[in-house]
Amino acid sequence: MHFARPSLDRRAARLARAASVEDLRVIARRRTPKPAFDYVDGAAVDERTADRTREAFLNCELVPRVLQGHGDVDLSTTIAGGPSALPFGIAPTGFTRFMHAEGEDGGAAAAASHGIPFSLSTMGTRSIEEVAQIAGAGRKWFQLYLWRDREASQDLLRRAADNGFDTLLVTVDTPVAGQRLRDARNGMTIPPKLTLSTVVDAAWRPEWWFNFLTTEPLTFASLSDTTHELPTLINSMFDPTINMDDLAWIRKNWQGKLLVKGILTPADALMVLDAGADGIVVSSHGGRQLDRAPIPLQALPAIRAAVGNDVDILYDSGVRSGNDVAIALALGADFCLIGRAYLYGLMAGGREGVDKVIDLIANELRISLHLLGVSGVQELNRDHVRTPWDKSEEDPATFQA
């Protein structure tokens, strides 16, 4: 028996104890002020869509095969016309440096080092140019909210193309801000206002407080620095009249791959593909927009059946483990995006916390593929998962090789 040598690196020691994304969530909650943590952790109204999305994953069963051994399994894939070392990437997130001072710096650097795409949000806290420099040769995607000011939107598209962003994610489920009650109760603004309760809350978290005070002021790097409540800012800048003509305008002004994010029905999937989209992202915005919307995981198989096998489908909402990735891929997705999971890691330990999240999900996925008896993510299919909502599922004994 040997005693473990104590580490003087408190961040490394803290992260080493985390065995799952949920462990990182617990650390993040302890180390991050309530308004910032709730912005990540919360959802719209009663938060039923977010809760049911997690329940859907947890209620699925993975079906293992025995005596199907492989010396190694291949986690790499091709998505949006380019390679990814893993079948998941980092989703676009707003207000990111409010969660941790490293913000997009940590996310983009971690994604590049793991060979996966990093998505920058229109509401990110680093600019297109800054993220391009941080990510280097790593794959860079840009997420667009269409502004009322079309010239500003066109400028964003030009800057993204000029800085090597190869894929555009157009989010279409946010014509107005969802009712995020936690944010309303916490008085979320951009930039954040220092109230007495904020100061008291942050006082118990000296590292976050020190970083907040010693780094540059927090703004949405591509937007205004005007102080507003978050829903007011969104509703004043984004266009509630967005329609198919706007998607056609975006297609005309973007030459790279174009994915439409926020699809929950086969009809909408076919509509945007007919308008020129290269692929879709099945997503409920993590339950942060319309509460009691359809559950994305449950909607996924029908959307895949409608669009066929040659269209890129990305899955976003509720992914927190390698098993979640395996389930989504088996139900028809080609790729997954992680949002909250990424931010839990960031809040728990900056860049190293994001590395930890990616490693945890990748390692669990690798082990699960071995146990499922497949040699790579491309072999995952509907036979590998049983869902509680599919009444036509066969008995396991009838599994077809």
C-alpha positions as CSV (number, residue, x, y, z in Angstrom):
1,M,0.0,0.0,0.0
2,H,1.2,3.5,-0.9
3,F,0.0,6.8,0.3
4,A,-0.9,9.3,-2.4
5,R,1.4,12.2,-2.5
6,P,-0.5,15.4,-1.8
7,S,-0.8,17.9,-4.7
8,L,0.0,21.6,-4.3
9,D,-2.1,22.3,-7.4
10,R,-5.5,22.8,-5.9
11,R,-7.3,23.0,-9.3
12,A,-5.7,19.7,-10.5
13,A,-6.5,18.0,-7.2
14,R,-10.1,19.2,-7.3
15,L,-10.6,18.0,-10.8
16,A,-8.9,14.7,-10.2
17,R,-11.7,13.8,-7.7
18,A,-14.4,14.2,-10.3
19,A,-15.5,11.0,-11.9
20,S,-18.5,12.3,-13.9
21,V,-19.9,15.5,-15.3
22,E,-22.3,15.5,-12.4
23,D,-19.4,15.7,-10.0
24,L,-18.1,18.7,-11.9
25,R,-21.6,20.3,-11.7
26,V,-21.4,19.9,-7.9
27,I,-17.9,21.6,-7.9
28,A,-19.2,24.3,-10.2
29,R,-22.1,25.1,-8.0
30,R,-19.8,25.5,-5.0
31,R,-17.3,27.7,-6.7
32,T,-19.6,30.0,-8.9
33,P,-21.9,32.8,-7.8
34,K,-25.6,31.9,-7.9
35,P,-26.5,34.2,-10.9
36,A,-23.8,32.7,-13.1
37,F,-24.5,29.1,-12.1
38,D,-28.2,29.5,-12.5
39,Y,-27.8,31.0,-15.9
40,V,-26.2,27.7,-17.0
41,D,-28.2,25.3,-14.9
42,G,-31.6,26.9,-15.4
43,A,-34.2,26.6,-18.1
44,A,-37.5,28.1,-19.1
45,V,-40.6,28.5,-16.9
46,D,-41.1,25.3,-14.9
47,E,-38.0,23.7,-16.5
48,R,-40.0,20.6,-17.5
49,T,-38.5,20.4,-21.0
50,A,-35.0,20.4,-19.5
51,D,-35.9,17.8,-16.8
52,R,-37.7,15.5,-19.3
53,T,-34.8,15.7,-21.7
54,R,-32.5,14.3,-19.0
55,E,-35.1,11.7,-18.0
56,A,-35.4,10.5,-21.6
57,F,-31.6,9.7,-21.7
58,L,-31.7,8.0,-18.3
59,N,-34.7,5.9,-19.2
60,C,-33.1,4.5,-22.4
61,E,-31.4,1.1,-22.3
62,L,-28.2,0.3,-24.2
63,V,-28.2,-3.3,-25.6
64,P,-24.8,-5.0,-25.3
65,R,-23.5,-7.8,-27.5
66,V,-21.1,-10.4,-26.2
67,L,-18.2,-12.2,-27.9
68,Q,-17.9,-9.3,-30.4
69,G,-14.5,-8.1,-29.1
70,H,-12.3,-5.4,-30.7
71,G,-8.8,-4.5,-29.8
72,D,-9.7,-0.8,-30.1
73,V,-12.6,1.3,-31.0
74,D,-12.7,4.3,-33.4
75,L,-14.3,7.4,-31.9
76,S,-13.5,9.7,-34.9
77,T,-16.0,10.8,-37.4
78,T,-16.7,13.3,-40.3
79,I,-19.2,16.1,-39.7
80,A,-20.1,19.2,-41.8
81,G,-17.5,18.3,-44.4
82,G,-14.6,17.9,-42.0
83,P,-13.0,15.6,-39.5
84,S,-13.5,15.4,-35.7
85,A,-11.5,13.1,-33.4
86,L,-14.7,12.6,-31.3
87,P,-18.4,12.4,-32.2
88,F,-19.1,15.5,-30.2
89,G,-18.1,19.1,-30.0
90,I,-18.6,22.2,-27.9
91,A,-21.9,24.0,-28.4
92,P,-22.3,27.8,-28.7
93,T,-22.8,29.4,-25.3
94,G,-23.4,33.0,-24.4
95,F,-22.1,35.1,-21.5
96,T,-19.3,32.5,-21.1
97,R,-16.7,34.7,-19.2
98,F,-19.3,35.3,-16.5
99,M,-19.1,31.6,-15.6
100,H,-15.3,31.7,-15.5
101,A,-12.8,34.4,-16.5
102,E,-11.1,32.0,-19.0
103,G,-14.4,31.7,-20.9
104,E,-14.1,31.0,-24.6
105,D,-10.3,31.0,-24.2
106,G,-10.5,27.8,-22.2
107,G,-13.2,26.2,-24.4
108,A,-11.6,26.9,-27.7
109,A,-8.1,25.8,-26.6
110,A,-9.4,22.5,-25.1
111,A,-11.5,21.7,-28.2
112,A,-8.5,22.4,-30.5
113,S,-6.2,20.1,-28.4
114,H,-8.8,17.3,-28.6
115,G,-9.4,17.7,-32.3
116,I,-13.1,18.6,-32.0
117,P,-15.1,21.7,-33.2
118,F,-15.6,24.7,-31.0
119,S,-18.7,26.8,-31.6
120,L,-18.6,30.6,-30.9
121,S,-22.0,32.2,-30.1
122,T,-23.1,35.6,-31.4
123,M,-23.5,36.3,-27.7
124,G,-20.0,35.1,-26.8
125,T,-17.7,37.1,-24.7
126,R,-14.7,36.8,-27.0
127,S,-14.7,38.1,-30.5
128,I,-14.5,36.1,-33.7
129,E,-10.9,37.2,-34.2
130,E,-9.9,36.4,-30.6
131,V,-11.3,32.9,-30.8
132,A,-9.7,32.3,-34.2
133,Q,-6.3,33.1,-32.7
134,I,-6.9,30.9,-29.6
135,A,-8.2,27.9,-31.7
136,G,-5.4,28.1,-34.3
137,A,-5.8,25.2,-36.7
138,G,-8.7,23.7,-34.8
139,R,-12.1,23.6,-36.3
140,K,-14.2,26.7,-35.7
141,W,-17.9,27.1,-36.1
142,F,-19.9,30.3,-35.7
143,Q,-23.5,30.5,-34.3
144,L,-25.7,33.2,-35.7
145,Y,-28.7,34.9,-34.2
146,L,-30.2,37.0,-36.9
147,W,-30.2,40.7,-35.9
148,R,-32.7,43.3,-36.9
149,D,-29.7,45.1,-38.3
150,R,-28.9,43.0,-41.4
151,E,-25.7,44.9,-42.1
152,A,-24.4,43.9,-38.7
153,S,-25.3,40.3,-39.4
154,Q,-23.6,40.4,-42.7
155,D,-20.5,41.8,-41.1
156,L,-20.4,38.9,-38.6
157,L,-20.7,36.4,-41.5
158,R,-17.8,38.1,-43.4
159,R,-15.6,38.2,-40.3
160,A,-16.3,34.5,-39.5
161,A,-15.4,33.4,-43.1
162,D,-12.3,35.6,-43.1
163,N,-11.1,34.0,-39.9
164,G,-11.4,30.4,-40.9
165,F,-14.8,29.4,-39.4
166,D,-16.0,26.7,-41.8
167,T,-19.5,26.0,-40.5
168,L,-22.4,28.3,-39.6
169,L,-25.0,27.3,-37.0
170,V,-28.2,29.4,-37.5
171,T,-30.3,29.3,-34.4
172,V,-34.0,29.6,-35.3
173,D,-35.8,28.8,-32.0
174,T,-35.1,32.2,-30.4
175,P,-37.2,34.9,-32.1
176,V,-37.8,36.2,-28.6
177,A,-36.1,35.3,-25.3
178,G,-37.6,32.4,-23.3
179,Q,-39.0,33.0,-19.8
180,R,-36.0,32.0,-17.7
181,L,-37.3,32.5,-14.2
182,R,-34.1,31.9,-12.4
183,D,-32.4,34.7,-14.4
184,A,-35.3,37.0,-13.7
185,R,-35.1,36.3,-9.9
186,N,-31.4,36.8,-9.9
187,G,-31.7,40.1,-11.9
188,M,-29.3,38.9,-14.6
189,T,-27.9,41.8,-16.7
190,I,-25.1,42.4,-19.2
191,P,-22.7,43.6,-17.8
192,P,-23.5,42.2,-14.4
193,K,-24.6,44.7,-11.7
194,L,-23.0,44.5,-8.3
195,T,-25.8,44.4,-5.8
196,L,-25.4,43.7,-2.1
197,S,-26.6,40.1,-2.5
198,T,-24.1,39.6,-5.4
199,V,-21.2,40.9,-3.3
200,V,-22.2,38.6,-0.4
201,D,-22.6,35.6,-2.7
202,A,-19.2,36.2,-4.4
203,A,-17.4,36.8,-1.1
204,W,-17.6,33.0,-0.4
205,R,-15.9,32.4,-3.8
206,P,-12.7,34.4,-3.7
207,E,-11.1,33.0,-6.9
208,W,-14.1,33.9,-9.0
209,W,-14.3,37.3,-7.3
210,F,-10.6,38.0,-7.9
211,N,-10.8,37.0,-11.5
212,F,-13.9,39.1,-12.1
213,L,-12.3,42.2,-10.6
214,T,-8.9,41.8,-12.3
215,T,-9.9,40.9,-15.9
216,E,-11.4,43.1,-18.6
217,P,-15.0,44.2,-18.3
218,L,-17.5,41.6,-19.3
219,T,-19.5,42.3,-22.5
220,F,-20.9,40.3,-25.4
221,A,-17.9,40.8,-27.7
222,S,-20.0,41.1,-30.8
223,L,-22.8,43.2,-29.3
224,S,-23.5,46.4,-27.5
225,D,-22.0,47.1,-24.1
226,T,-25.3,48.7,-22.9
227,T,-26.6,47.4,-19.6
228,H,-29.9,45.7,-19.9
229,E,-31.7,42.8,-18.4
230,L,-30.9,39.8,-20.5
231,P,-34.4,39.3,-22.1
232,T,-34.6,43.0,-22.9
233,L,-31.3,42.9,-24.6
234,I,-32.3,39.8,-26.7
235,N,-35.7,41.1,-27.6
236,S,-34.3,44.5,-28.7
237,M,-31.6,43.2,-30.9
238,F,-33.0,40.0,-32.4
239,D,-35.7,39.7,-35.0
240,P,-39.1,38.1,-34.0
241,T,-40.2,38.2,-37.6
242,I,-37.5,35.8,-38.8
243,N,-38.8,33.6,-41.6
244,M,-37.8,31.5,-44.6
245,D,-36.8,34.6,-46.6
246,D,-34.2,35.4,-43.9
247,L,-32.8,31.8,-44.1
248,A,-32.5,32.3,-47.9
249,W,-30.7,35.6,-47.3
250,I,-28.2,33.8,-44.9
251,R,-27.7,31.0,-47.4
252,K,-26.8,33.6,-50.0
253,N,-24.3,35.3,-47.8
254,W,-22.6,32.2,-46.4
255,Q,-20.5,30.0,-48.6
256,G,-19.5,27.4,-46.0
257,K,-21.6,24.6,-44.5
258,L,-24.9,25.8,-43.0
259,L,-26.7,24.0,-40.2
260,V,-30.0,25.1,-38.9
261,K,-30.3,24.7,-35.1
262,G,-33.6,24.3,-33.2
263,I,-35.4,21.6,-35.2
264,L,-37.9,19.4,-33.5
265,T,-40.2,18.1,-36.2
266,P,-39.7,16.3,-39.6
267,A,-41.7,19.1,-41.3
268,D,-39.3,21.8,-40.2
269,A,-36.3,19.6,-41.0
270,L,-37.5,19.1,-44.6
271,M,-38.4,22.8,-44.9
272,V,-35.0,24.2,-44.0
273,L,-33.2,21.5,-46.1
274,D,-35.3,22.6,-49.1
275,A,-34.2,26.1,-48.5
276,G,-30.5,25.2,-48.8
277,A,-29.4,24.1,-45.4
278,D,-26.6,21.4,-45.4
279,G,-27.8,19.8,-42.2
280,I,-29.8,20.4,-39.0
281,V,-29.4,20.4,-35.3
282,V,-32.1,18.7,-33.4
283,S,-32.4,20.8,-30.3
284,S,-34.8,22.4,-27.7
285,H,-32.2,25.0,-26.8
286,G,-31.6,22.9,-23.7
287,G,-35.2,23.6,-22.6
288,R,-34.3,27.3,-22.3
289,Q,-36.9,28.6,-24.8
290,L,-40.3,27.0,-25.0
291,D,-41.1,24.9,-21.9
292,R,-43.0,21.7,-22.5
293,A,-41.8,21.5,-26.1
294,P,-41.2,18.1,-27.6
295,I,-38.3,16.1,-26.2
296,P,-35.4,16.3,-28.8
297,L,-34.2,12.7,-28.2
298,Q,-37.7,11.4,-28.8
299,A,-38.1,13.5,-31.9
300,L,-34.8,12.4,-33.4
301,P,-35.7,9.0,-35.0
302,A,-38.7,10.4,-36.9
303,I,-36.6,13.3,-38.2
304,R,-33.9,10.9,-39.3
305,A,-36.5,8.8,-41.1
306,A,-37.9,11.9,-42.9
307,V,-34.6,13.3,-44.1
308,G,-32.8,10.1,-45.0
309,N,-29.3,8.9,-44.3
310,D,-27.3,11.4,-46.4
311,V,-28.1,14.5,-44.3
312,D,-26.0,15.6,-41.3
313,I,-28.0,15.6,-38.1
314,L,-26.4,17.0,-35.0
315,Y,-28.1,16.4,-31.6
316,D,-28.0,19.1,-28.9
317,S,-29.8,19.2,-25.5
318,G,-29.1,17.2,-22.3
319,V,-25.9,15.4,-23.3
320,R,-23.8,14.8,-20.2
321,S,-22.0,11.5,-20.7
322,G,-20.5,9.1,-23.1
323,N,-23.6,6.9,-22.8
324,D,-25.8,9.9,-23.8
325,V,-23.7,10.3,-26.9
326,A,-24.0,6.6,-27.8
327,I,-27.8,6.8,-27.4
328,A,-28.1,9.9,-29.6
329,L,-25.9,8.4,-32.3
330,A,-27.8,5.1,-32.2
331,L,-31.2,6.9,-32.5
332,G,-30.0,8.7,-35.7
333,A,-27.6,11.5,-34.9
334,D,-24.3,11.9,-36.6
335,F,-22.8,14.1,-34.0
336,C,-23.6,15.7,-30.6
337,L,-23.0,19.1,-29.1
338,I,-22.3,19.7,-25.4
339,G,-23.3,23.0,-23.8
340,R,-24.1,22.7,-20.1
341,A,-21.6,19.9,-19.6
342,Y,-18.8,22.1,-21.1
343,L,-19.8,25.0,-18.8
344,Y,-19.9,22.9,-15.7
345,G,-16.3,21.9,-16.4
346,L,-15.3,25.5,-17.1
347,M,-16.8,26.7,-13.9
348,A,-15.2,23.9,-11.9
349,G,-11.7,24.4,-13.3
350,G,-11.2,26.7,-16.3
351,R,-9.5,25.2,-19.3
352,E,-8.4,22.1,-17.3
353,G,-12.1,21.6,-16.4
354,V,-13.1,21.6,-20.0
355,D,-10.4,19.1,-20.8
356,K,-11.8,17.0,-17.9
357,V,-15.3,17.0,-19.4
358,I,-14.1,16.0,-22.8
359,D,-12.0,13.2,-21.4
360,L,-14.8,11.9,-19.2
361,I,-17.3,11.8,-22.0
362,A,-14.8,10.3,-24.5
363,N,-13.6,7.6,-22.0
364,E,-17.1,6.5,-21.1
365,L,-18.1,6.4,-24.8
366,R,-15.0,4.3,-25.5
367,I,-15.8,1.7,-22.8
368,S,-19.5,1.6,-23.8
369,L,-18.6,0.8,-27.4
370,H,-16.4,-2.1,-26.3
371,L,-19.3,-3.4,-24.1
372,L,-21.8,-2.9,-27.0
373,G,-19.5,-5.0,-29.2
374,V,-18.9,-2.4,-32.0
375,S,-15.6,-1.2,-33.4
376,G,-16.5,2.4,-33.8
377,V,-19.2,5.1,-33.6
378,Q,-20.2,4.5,-37.2
379,E,-21.6,1.0,-36.3
380,L,-24.1,2.3,-33.7
381,N,-27.7,1.9,-34.9
382,R,-31.2,1.4,-33.7
383,D,-30.6,-2.1,-32.5
384,H,-28.2,-0.9,-29.8
385,V,-30.8,1.1,-27.8
386,R,-34.3,0.5,-26.4
387,T,-36.5,3.5,-25.6
388,P,-39.5,3.7,-23.2
389,W,-41.6,5.5,-25.9
390,D,-41.2,3.0,-28.7
391,K,-43.9,0.4,-28.3
392,S,-42.7,-1.6,-31.3
393,E,-39.3,-2.6,-29.8
394,E,-38.4,-6.2,-30.1
395,D,-37.5,-8.5,-27.3
396,P,-33.7,-8.6,-26.8
397,A,-33.6,-12.2,-27.7
398,T,-34.6,-11.3,-31.3
399,F,-31.6,-9.0,-31.7
400,Q,-30.3,-9.2,-35.3
401,A,-26.6,-9.0,-35.9
